[in-house]
Amino acid sequence: MADAPTVTEQLASDAVRRHDPRVRGFASDNYAGVHPEVLTALALANGGHQVAYGEDEYTAHLQEVFRRHFGPAAEVFPVFNGTGANVTALQAVTERWGAVICAETAHINTDECGAPERVGGLKLLTVPTPDGKLTPELIDRQAYGLTDEHRAQPQVVSITQTTELGTCYTPAEITAVCDHAHRLGLPVHLDGSRIANAAATLDVPLSAFTTEAGVDILSFGGTKNGLLLGECVVVLNPDRARALLYLRKASMQLASKMRFVSVQFEALLAGDLWLRSARHANAMARRLEQAVRDVEGVRVTRPVESNAVFAVLPRAAAERLQKRYRFYFWDEATGEVRWMCSFDTTEQDVDAFAAALTEELHEYTE
């Protein structure tokens, strides 16, 4: 009697039916798989025993890896995901009656299911922005009532780099935000879920728009840039952050087998993988924008400054195109859509998508 197939053999035989690796979409850079170099690093970290909960050799070495990018005072705390990183970081620089000034479009306001408010206990004081970016003048719209016991106290400014609208702060813009916030006595948090894409666009080191600009604490994204899972809270100003060790645990963000989170970031940041992947994703977005901008019926609505393309096209054509490629409507009222590129998006993927878009628009106009 033949031996029963192993689970691995069953998965291999069933793989095509569950998941076709040739399929590409433009819905999110989270749809992409794990970068092969990261998978290799995970395998190398496997085997044997390492101390749990961050006392392992990989997490210890990660401190030095991050300091190469952010300076000698930087301290890194790996966590599970972006929402966890944001909530933990914001709690670290606020008190229980604190509030966060952020753009109305900020991820912490629109896409985290109220976690900063429900889990962190923080009031979000939002400001409408035309391009997703805060300025000193916009901050002042919410930076008042600092001694009013009836108002949640503004205690931190949170910005996103790159923004949810695909735009990118310059180092000078972030410096202006930090200088103004600090004059008000407020630290600055940077949500960097796509921080690598920003550095690729700006062609500057990560420190140029973080440490050197005056950012106090940041969430460093990895999943959108080829990691299996994991983000990091990076403390740049130790005077502004309190009790990260305890907050990370209390926020359910402490990984027991942390070496497998840390080694991914080492693979990403010890060399140039982070930048190679981000540059490629950005280049594919520029290629997509160039391919569609002259197509009749398509209007690119925002500058392409990262790996995102925003556009408006006839809704019927967009809905038909969604049956061939996954992507999301960004604004249901206007019909604006968002197309995202990732580290594994190819030129052929982009060209095929642009051709399909043209076909659907042609069908729509006939």
TASUL-V613466 format. One record per residue. N is the residue number from 0. PSI is psi as a letter, one per 20 degrees, with the letter a starting at -180 (none if undefined). OMEGA is omega in whole degrees, 0 to 359 (NA if undefined). Layout:
n->N psi->PSI omega->OMEGA
n->N psi->PSI omega->OMEGA
This chain:
n->0 psi->p omega->182
n->1 psi->q omega->177
n->2 psi->q omega->177
n->3 psi->q omega->180
n->4 psi->q omega->176
n->5 psi->r omega->177
n->6 psi->g omega->180
n->7 psi->g omega->179
n->8 psi->h omega->178
n->9 psi->g omega->180
n->10 psi->g omega->180
n->11 psi->g omega->182
n->12 psi->h omega->182
n->13 psi->i omega->190
n->14 psi->g omega->184
n->15 psi->h omega->181
n->16 psi->h omega->182
n->17 psi->h omega->190
n->18 psi->o omega->177
n->19 psi->o omega->184
n->20 psi->i omega->178
n->21 psi->i omega->184
n->22 psi->p omega->175
n->23 psi->q omega->176
n->24 psi->r omega->180
n->25 psi->k omega->182
n->26 psi->g omega->185
n->27 psi->q omega->173
n->28 psi->i omega->172
n->29 psi->i omega->179
n->30 psi->h omega->183
n->31 psi->q omega->178
n->32 psi->b omega->181
n->33 psi->p omega->179
n->34 psi->p omega->181
n->35 psi->h omega->180
n->36 psi->h omega->177
n->37 psi->g omega->177
n->38 psi->g omega->178
n->39 psi->g omega->179
n->40 psi->h omega->178
n->41 psi->g omega->179
n->42 psi->h omega->179
n->43 psi->h omega->180
n->44 psi->i omega->183
n->45 psi->r omega->179
n->46 psi->q omega->180
n->47 psi->a omega->181
n->48 psi->p omega->172
n->49 psi->q omega->181
n->50 psi->q omega->184
n->51 psi->r omega->172
n->52 psi->k omega->172
n->53 psi->j omega->179
n->54 psi->k omega->183
n->55 psi->r omega->182
n->56 psi->h omega->183
n->57 psi->g omega->179
n->58 psi->h omega->177
n->59 psi->g omega->180
n->60 psi->h omega->182
n->61 psi->h omega->178
n->62 psi->g omega->180
n->63 psi->h omega->179
n->64 psi->g omega->181
n->65 psi->h omega->181
n->66 psi->h omega->175
n->67 psi->h omega->182
n->68 psi->h omega->189
n->69 psi->i omega->177
n->70 psi->r omega->188
n->71 psi->i omega->181
n->72 psi->i omega->184
n->73 psi->q omega->176
n->74 psi->p omega->189
n->75 psi->q omega->180
n->76 psi->o omega->178
n->77 psi->q omega->178
n->78 psi->a omega->185
n->79 psi->g omega->190
n->80 psi->r omega->186
n->81 psi->g omega->178
n->82 psi->g omega->177
n->83 psi->g omega->178
n->84 psi->g omega->181
n->85 psi->g omega->183
n->86 psi->g omega->180
n->87 psi->g omega->181
n->88 psi->g omega->182
n->89 psi->h omega->176
n->90 psi->h omega->184
n->91 psi->h omega->184
n->92 psi->j omega->181
n->93 psi->r omega->173
n->94 psi->r omega->188
n->95 psi->h omega->179
n->96 psi->j omega->186
n->97 psi->r omega->178
n->98 psi->q omega->184
n->99 psi->p omega->173
n->100 psi->p omega->182
n->101 psi->r omega->175
n->102 psi->q omega->179
n->103 psi->h omega->181
n->104 psi->i omega->184
n->105 psi->q omega->180
n->106 psi->h omega->180
n->107 psi->h omega->180
n->108 psi->h omega->190
n->109 psi->h omega->192
n->110 psi->k omega->180
n->111 psi->k omega->172
n->112 psi->k omega->179
n->113 psi->j omega->184
n->114 psi->g omega->178
n->115 psi->h omega->181
n->116 psi->g omega->183
n->117 psi->g omega->184
n->118 psi->g omega->183
n->119 psi->i omega->181
n->120 psi->k omega->186
n->121 psi->p omega->174
n->122 psi->p omega->176
n->123 psi->p omega->178
n->124 psi->o omega->190
n->125 psi->q omega->180
n->126 psi->p omega->174
n->127 psi->p omega->178
n->128 psi->q omega->180
n->129 psi->h omega->187
n->130 psi->j omega->179
n->131 psi->i omega->186
n->132 psi->p omega->173
n->133 psi->q omega->174
n->134 psi->r omega->176
n->135 psi->h omega->181
n->136 psi->h omega->179
n->137 psi->h omega->177
n->138 psi->h omega->183
n->139 psi->i omega->178
n->140 psi->h omega->180
n->141 psi->i omega->184
n->142 psi->m omega->178
n->143 psi->r omega->181
n->144 psi->k omega->186
n->145 psi->i omega->175
n->146 psi->j omega->182
n->147 psi->o omega->183
n->148 psi->i omega->180
n->149 psi->i omega->184
n->150 psi->p omega->171
n->151 psi->p omega->190
n->152 psi->p omega->174
n->153 psi->o omega->184
n->154 psi->i omega->179
n->155 psi->q omega->172
n->156 psi->p omega->179
n->157 psi->p omega->176
n->158 psi->r omega->182
n->159 psi->p omega->182
n->160 psi->o omega->356
n->161 psi->r omega->185
n->162 psi->r omega->178
n->163 psi->i omega->178
n->164 psi->j omega->177
n->165 psi->j omega->181
n->166 psi->r omega->187
n->167 psi->p omega->173
n->168 psi->p omega->169
n->169 psi->r omega->175
n->170 psi->h omega->180
n->171 psi->h omega->179
n->172 psi->g omega->179
n->173 psi->h omega->176
n->174 psi->g omega->179
n->175 psi->g omega->178
n->176 psi->g omega->182
n->177 psi->g omega->180
n->178 psi->g omega->181
n->179 psi->g omega->180
n->180 psi->g omega->181
n->181 psi->h omega->176
n->182 psi->h omega->178
n->183 psi->i omega->182
n->184 psi->j omega->184
n->185 psi->p omega->172
n->186 psi->r omega->181
n->187 psi->p omega->174
n->188 psi->p omega->177
n->189 psi->p omega->174
n->190 psi->o omega->186
n->191 psi->l omega->179
n->192 psi->h omega->175
n->193 psi->l omega->183
n->194 psi->h omega->179
n->195 psi->h omega->178
n->196 psi->h omega->177
n->197 psi->g omega->179
n->198 psi->h omega->179
n->199 psi->g omega->179
n->200 psi->g omega->184
n->201 psi->h omega->183
n->202 psi->l omega->178
n->203 psi->r omega->175
n->204 psi->q omega->178
n->205 psi->h omega->182
n->206 psi->h omega->186
n->207 psi->h omega->181
n->208 psi->j omega->176
n->209 psi->e omega->182
n->210 psi->g omega->184
n->211 psi->h omega->180
n->212 psi->i omega->178
n->213 psi->j omega->178
n->214 psi->p omega->184
n->215 psi->h omega->183
n->216 psi->q omega->182
n->217 psi->q omega->171
n->218 psi->p omega->184
n->219 psi->o omega->185
n->220 psi->q omega->175
n->221 psi->h omega->186
n->222 psi->h omega->181
n->223 psi->i omega->182
n->224 psi->k omega->170
n->225 psi->j omega->178
n->226 psi->q omega->175
n->227 psi->g omega->176
n->228 psi->r omega->173
n->229 psi->p omega->171
n->230 psi->r omega->179
n->231 psi->q omega->165
n->232 psi->p omega->180
n->233 psi->o omega->179
n->234 psi->p omega->180
n->235 psi->h omega->179
n->236 psi->n omega->184
n->237 psi->h omega->180
n->238 psi->i omega->185
n->239 psi->i omega->184
n->240 psi->q omega->184
n->241 psi->p omega->166
n->242 psi->l omega->180
n->243 psi->h omega->180
n->244 psi->g omega->184
n->245 psi->h omega->180
n->246 psi->h omega->179
n->247 psi->g omega->178
n->248 psi->g omega->182
n->249 psi->h omega->178
n->250 psi->j omega->177
n->251 psi->k omega->182
n->252 psi->j omega->180
n->253 psi->o omega->180
n->254 psi->p omega->177
n->255 psi->g omega->178
n->256 psi->m omega->188
n->257 psi->h omega->180
n->258 psi->h omega->183
n->259 psi->i omega->169
n->260 psi->g omega->185
n->261 psi->g omega->184
n->262 psi->h omega->176
n->263 psi->g omega->179
n->264 psi->h omega->175
n->265 psi->g omega->177
n->266 psi->h omega->182
n->267 psi->g omega->194
n->268 psi->i omega->182
n->269 psi->h omega->174
n->270 psi->b omega->183
n->271 psi->j omega->182
n->272 psi->g omega->181
n->273 psi->g omega->184
n->274 psi->h omega->177
n->275 psi->g omega->182
n->276 psi->g omega->181
n->277 psi->g omega->178
n->278 psi->g omega->180
n->279 psi->g omega->179
n->280 psi->g omega->178
n->281 psi->g omega->181
n->282 psi->h omega->179
n->283 psi->h omega->176
n->284 psi->g omega->177
n->285 psi->h omega->178
n->286 psi->g omega->179
n->287 psi->g omega->179
n->288 psi->g omega->179
n->289 psi->h omega->182
n->290 psi->h omega->187
n->291 psi->i omega->190
n->292 psi->h omega->180
n->293 psi->j omega->178
n->294 psi->p omega->181
n->295 psi->p omega->181
n->296 psi->i omega->179
n->297 psi->p omega->174
n->298 psi->o omega->175
n->299 psi->p omega->193
n->300 psi->i omega->184
n->301 psi->q omega->176
n->302 psi->q omega->180
n->303 psi->o omega->184
n->304 psi->j omega->178
n->305 psi->c omega->182
n->306 psi->k omega->181
n->307 psi->q omega->174
n->308 psi->p omega->177
n->309 psi->p omega->183
n->310 psi->r omega->172
n->311 psi->p omega->176
n->312 psi->r omega->180
n->313 psi->p omega->187
n->314 psi->g omega->181
n->315 psi->g omega->178
n->316 psi->h omega->179
n->317 psi->g omega->181
n->318 psi->h omega->175
n->319 psi->h omega->180
n->320 psi->h omega->179
n->321 psi->h omega->178
n->322 psi->i omega->180
n->323 psi->h omega->179
n->324 psi->p omega->178
n->325 psi->p omega->168
n->326 psi->r omega->186
n->327 psi->q omega->166
n->328 psi->p omega->179
n->329 psi->g omega->181
n->330 psi->o omega->182
n->331 psi->h omega->184
n->332 psi->g omega->183
n->333 psi->i omega->184
n->334 psi->j omega->180
n->335 psi->p omega->179
n->336 psi->r omega->176
n->337 psi->p omega->176
n->338 psi->p omega->183
n->339 psi->q omega->174
n->340 psi->q omega->184
n->341 psi->a omega->184
n->342 psi->h omega->183
n->343 psi->j omega->174
n->344 psi->p omega->181
n->345 psi->r omega->175
n->346 psi->h omega->179
n->347 psi->h omega->176
n->348 psi->g omega->182
n->349 psi->g omega->183
n->350 psi->h omega->179
n->351 psi->h omega->178
n->352 psi->g omega->179
n->353 psi->h omega->178
n->354 psi->g omega->178
n->355 psi->g omega->177
n->356 psi->g omega->180
n->357 psi->g omega->179
n->358 psi->g omega->182
n->359 psi->h omega->177
n->360 psi->h omega->178
n->361 psi->g omega->177
n->362 psi->h omega->182
n->363 psi->h omega->185
n->364 psi->i omega->182
n->365 psi->none omega->NA
